[in-house]
Amino acid sequence: MLSKWIKRLSPLHRDREQRLAQAGVRVSLSIRRYKNVSQDIQEEIRNNGFAQFLIYDRGAEDEQA
């Protein structure tokens, strides 16, 4: 119990916790932006009516298989 209290008071520990929290927020924002952009792109494809003509290429991975 005493070690937890000491860790909380430690400036280095608080700094690390702060950076971890900030990183978590950045990741959440990035994921949210990606989802929004992905939905926008999918909607635009549906609106343009050319989705049935799209060919999806996975790249070099398929060529090696």
C-alpha positions in Angstrom: 0.0 0.0 0.0 2.8 2.4 0.8 4.5 1.6 -2.5 1.4 2.6 -4.4 1.2 5.9 -2.5 4.9 6.6 -3.3 4.4 5.8 -7.0 1.5 8.3 -7.2 3.6 11.0 -5.7 6.6 10.3 -7.9 6.9 13.0 -10.7 8.3 10.4 -13.1 5.4 8.0 -12.5 2.9 10.9 -12.9 4.6 11.9 -16.1 4.4 8.4 -17.5 0.7 8.1 -16.6 0.0 11.4 -18.2 1.8 10.4 -21.4 0.0 7.1 -21.5 -3.4 8.8 -21.1 -2.5 11.3 -23.9 -1.4 8.4 -26.2 -4.7 6.7 -25.5 -6.7 9.8 -26.4 -4.7 10.2 -29.7 -5.3 6.6 -30.6 -9.0 6.9 -30.0 -9.2 10.1 -32.1 -7.3 8.4 -34.9 -9.6 5.4 -34.9 -12.7 7.7 -34.9 -11.3 9.7 -37.8 -10.5 6.6 -39.8 -14.0 5.3 -39.3 -15.6 8.6 -40.3 -13.4 8.8 -43.5 -14.1 5.2 -44.3 -17.8 5.7 -44.0 -17.6 8.8 -46.1 -15.7 7.0 -48.8 -18.2 4.1 -48.8 -21.1 6.4 -49.0 -19.5 8.3 -51.9 -18.9 5.0 -53.7 -22.6 4.0 -53.3 -23.8 7.4 -54.4 -21.7 7.3 -57.6 -23.1 3.9 -58.5 -19.7 2.4 -59.6 -19.1 0.1 -56.7 -20.1 -2.9 -58.8 -17.2 -2.2 -61.1 -14.5 -1.9 -58.5 -11.8 -4.6 -58.4 -10.0 -5.0 -55.0 -6.4 -5.8 -55.2 -4.6 -7.1 -52.1 -1.2 -6.5 -53.6 1.9 -8.7 -53.5 0.5 -11.0 -50.8 -1.8 -12.8 -53.3 1.0 -13.2 -55.9 3.2 -15.1 -53.4 0.4 -17.6 -52.3 
